[in-house]
């Protein structure tokens, strides 16, 4: 099963290790799962931690994601971006295009993905992976 992790899921996983997002991040860090993400999501994670934690922590988070995820460049999903433009907010377009191209589930908090069958909350993704989910949705 392929999973695309939105920046919100990655950030929440770092911030709340006992959450469903944390469980997914742990599977990625341990090498039991190699999720997809986009270059844009990696930069969103970096910006978030630069503002909320420190530059050092932001670099650590970015390096961890780059080493444990398959990071998909926007240039490799350009055709899919064109195909889905106008069907979702521009800020989520690259993420949707990546998930569509690689036939991956989109794991995110953002309900803008809800109209698409690929969308799952972190809790739903943990359940789909056959793991026991935390009580929260995220």
N, C-alpha and C positions, 0 to 999 in steps of 0.2 A: 504494500500500500504506500502510495506517495502522498506526502503532506507538504503543503506550502504554508509556512508560518509567516504571518503578518508581523510587522514590528511590534504591535500591541501585545501579541502573545509572547514574543521574545522578551520584551521589557518586563512584562508581568512575571514571567518565569524567573528572571534575575531578581526582581524585587520581592517576590513571594515564593520561595522555593517549595513550600508545602502545598501550593496550589496545583490545579490541573495543568496550567501553563508550565509550572516548575517541573512537574512530572515529565512532560514532553521534552523540555529543555534537558533534563537529566538523561533521558534516553538518547538524545543527540550527543551530549557531552561524553557519555559512556561508549558511544559508537554502536549502540543497538538500533539506532535509527539515524538515517541521513536525510533530514528534511530539506526541502527547497526553500529558498527565499530570494528576494531580488536585491540588486545593488542599492536600489532606492530604500528598501527596508533596512539594510545594513547601515546606511547613512542616517536614517531616522533614529536607529538605536544609538549610534554614536552621538548624534546631537542631543538626544534626551539625557544620556549619562554625562555628557560634557556640562550640561546646565545643572543637573540634579546632584551629581556626585563630584567627579573631578575628571580632568583630561586623562589622567593615568587610568582611572577606572573605565573611561570611555574607550581607550585604546585596548584595554584588556577585553572588554565585551566584544569589540569589533573583531579582534584577532580570534577569539573563541568561536564566534559565529562563522568567520571565514574558514576556519580550520575544520569545523564539524558539520557545516551545512554545504549544500551545493548552491552556490551563489550564481544566479542567472543574470547576465547582463541584459539591459534593455534592448540592445542591438539584436539579440538573438530571438526576441519576441516581437519585433517590429510589425510583422504581418498580422499577428494576433491583436496587437494594440490597435491597428487600423480597423480590424474586424469588429472589435468590441467598443470602440469609441462612441460615446453618446448613450451607452447602455448602463453606465455606472459613472460615478463622480470621477473626475480626472485624477484626483489623488490616489484612487484605488485601481485605476486602469491597468497600470503595469503589473500589479499583483494578480488581477483577474486574468490578464493575458498569459502570464507565466503559468498559472494553475491550469488554464485551458490547454495550453500547448503541451504541457507535460502530463495531462490527465491526473492531476493531483487534487486532493481535497484542500480547501482553503480553511485554515484554522485561524480565527480572528475574533475580536470582540465586536468589530464594526458590522452593524446590522445592514449596512448598505449591500453586503454580499448575500443577504438572506434570499433574494429572488433567484439565486443561482443554486442548482442542485449540489454543487461542490462544497457549499458553505457548511462548516461545523464550528461549534463553540469548542473551546479547549476541553470541556467536560465530555462532549460527544466524541471528540477525537480520542480521548483516553479510553472511553468505553469501547470504541471501535478497535483500538489496539489490544483489547482484552485485559486491560488493567482496571484496578479498582479506583474509581474517581474520588476526588475530594468532594466535600459537600457543596462547595460553591460551583457556579457555572464556569468560572475562569480559573 
